[in-house]
């Protein structure tokens, strides 16, 4: 399985520290973690990766980031990857809440206090661990 994870550095709860933790959690897996500062750059990256065909698409940001990214992916790639991992890094995370992907204020406090791992980082660790253990059937239950 391959992944492509796209993070929005303009998202309300994005931090370089979170980005690094997510990247480290996914290290060793086939794929990339990218930060696109704006939607024209997002479009350029999606065009660069149009033949990559990841199995898991990770999107880090808020609801607007998820919506715009999926719209552009459908437009450029023609289809959306089979599995989505939503990393709640925005201020509006209605997409991540139903799957337990955000702890809201608790995650915000963890970011500021620099203690523990937030839900987005926990998700990245889970994906990395399950891939390395080849337990993809349980991984699929955690993704959208």
LUMRO-826145 format. One line per 4 residues: their letters; for each residue x, y, z of C-alpha. Coordinates in steps of 0.25 Angstrom, whole numbers, plus 5000, padded with zeros to 4 digits. Last residue first. Layout:
a = X Y Z ~ ...
END
This chain:
xxxx = 4948 5026 5024 ~ 4960 5020 5032 ~ 4960 5012 5045 ~ 4954 4999 5040
xxxx = 4963 4999 5028 ~ 4975 4998 5038 ~ 4969 4985 5044 ~ 4970 4978 5031
xxxx = 4983 4984 5028 ~ 4990 4976 5038 ~ 5004 4976 5031 ~ 5011 4979 5044
xxxx = 5019 4990 5037 ~ 5006 4995 5031 ~ 4998 4994 5044 ~ 5009 5002 5052
xxxx = 5010 5013 5041 ~ 4995 5015 5041 ~ 4994 5015 5056 ~ 5005 5025 5058
xxxx = 4999 5034 5047 ~ 4986 5033 5055 ~ 4992 5036 5068 ~ 4999 5048 5062
xxxx = 4985 5053 5057 ~ 4979 5050 5071 ~ 4989 5058 5078 ~ 5002 5052 5084
xxxx = 5007 5055 5098 ~ 5012 5068 5104 ~ 5016 5080 5096 ~ 5008 5090 5105
xxxx = 5003 5097 5093 ~ 5000 5085 5084 ~ 4995 5077 5096 ~ 4985 5088 5100
xxxx = 4980 5089 5085 ~ 4978 5073 5085 ~ 4970 5074 5098 ~ 4962 5086 5092
xxxx = 4957 5077 5080 ~ 4960 5062 5083 ~ 4960 5060 5068 ~ 4960 5047 5059
xxxx = 4949 5040 5066 ~ 4943 5035 5053 ~ 4931 5044 5054 ~ 4940 5056 5058
xxxx = 4949 5056 5046 ~ 4940 5062 5036 ~ 4934 5072 5045 ~ 4948 5077 5048
xxxx = 4946 5092 5047 ~ 4959 5099 5053 ~ 4968 5091 5045 ~ 4979 5081 5048
xxxx = 4969 5069 5049 ~ 4977 5058 5041 ~ 4967 5051 5032 ~ 4972 5038 5027
xxxx = 4965 5034 5014 ~ 4964 5020 5008 ~ 4961 5016 4993 ~ 4968 5027 4986
xxxx = 4958 5038 4980 ~ 4956 5037 4965 ~ 4959 5045 4952 ~ 4973 5049 4956
xxxx = 4971 5064 4954 ~ 4957 5067 4956 ~ 4955 5056 4967 ~ 4967 5061 4974
xxxx = 4963 5075 4973 ~ 4950 5073 4979 ~ 4956 5064 4990 ~ 4966 5075 4993
xxxx = 4955 5086 4994 ~ 4946 5078 5003 ~ 4958 5073 5012 ~ 4964 5087 5013
xxxx = 4950 5093 5016 ~ 4947 5083 5027 ~ 4960 5086 5034 ~ 4974 5082 5031
xxxx = 4982 5070 5029 ~ 4978 5061 5018 ~ 4984 5047 5017 ~ 4981 5039 5004
xxxx = 4983 5024 5005 ~ 4984 5014 4993 ~ 4993 5024 4986 ~ 4992 5025 4971
xxxx = 5005 5032 4967 ~ 5001 5035 4953 ~ 4995 5049 4957 ~ 5006 5052 4966
xxxx = 5012 5064 4959 ~ 4998 5069 4956 ~ 4994 5067 4971 ~ 5006 5075 4975
xxxx = 5002 5087 4965 ~ 4988 5087 4970 ~ 4992 5088 4984 ~ 5002 5099 4981
xxxx = 4990 5107 4974 ~ 4982 5104 4987 ~ 4992 5110 4997 ~ 5003 5106 5006
xxxx = 5004 5092 5002 ~ 5011 5083 5012 ~ 5015 5069 5007 ~ 5016 5055 5014
xxxx = 5021 5045 5004 ~ 5019 5030 5001 ~ 5024 5016 5003 ~ 5025 5014 5018
xxxx = 5038 5015 5025 ~ 5034 5028 5032 ~ 5019 5029 5034 ~ 5021 5033 5049
xxxx = 5033 5041 5046 ~ 5025 5050 5036 ~ 5013 5051 5046 ~ 5022 5056 5057
xxxx = 5029 5066 5048 ~ 5016 5072 5043 ~ 5011 5073 5057 ~ 5024 5080 5061
xxxx = 5023 5089 5049 ~ 5009 5093 5054 ~ 4996 5093 5048 ~ 4984 5096 5057
xxxx = 4977 5107 5049 ~ 4981 5102 5036 ~ 4990 5110 5028 ~ 5001 5099 5028
xxxx = 4991 5090 5020 ~ 4996 5076 5020 ~ 4996 5066 5009 ~ 4999 5051 5012
xxxx = 5001 5042 5000 ~ 5001 5027 5003 ~ 5005 5014 4997 ~ 5000 5000 5000
END
